[in-house]
Amino acid sequence: MKTARLEDMKKGWFVGNFEPTLYRTTDVEAAVKRYRKGDSEGKHYHKAATEITVVVCGRVRMFGTEYEEGDIIIAEPGDATSFEALEDSVNVVVKIPGVNNDKYEL
């Protein structure tokens, strides 16, 4: 058995091929991401990975569209988006496969 604390993981990522991780694999990456209103990430895309974002609570903007609690957004390889937290938000993010160095900023 293993246990960990989410706050001890880097930016909420707890499954994948990086340190620290609770479960090392290249098959998938998983995170619980917490954002404050106004937090943002620049426009980027992935060449190999599909990224699935579940808005657990709050409101965010991706692909120029506002999403709220319960929405699920799938970004396929090559789909470019920026990210903005429109209010305090929590997202679950899953990347398949877990490919290191697959984030390309525009």
Buried (B, 14 or more C-beta within 10 A) or exposed (E): EEEEEEEEBEEBBBBBBBEEBBEEEEEBBBBBBBBEEEBEBEEBBBEEBBBBBBBBEBBBBBEEEEBEEEBEBEBEEEBEBBBBBBEBBBBBBBBBBBBEEBBEEE
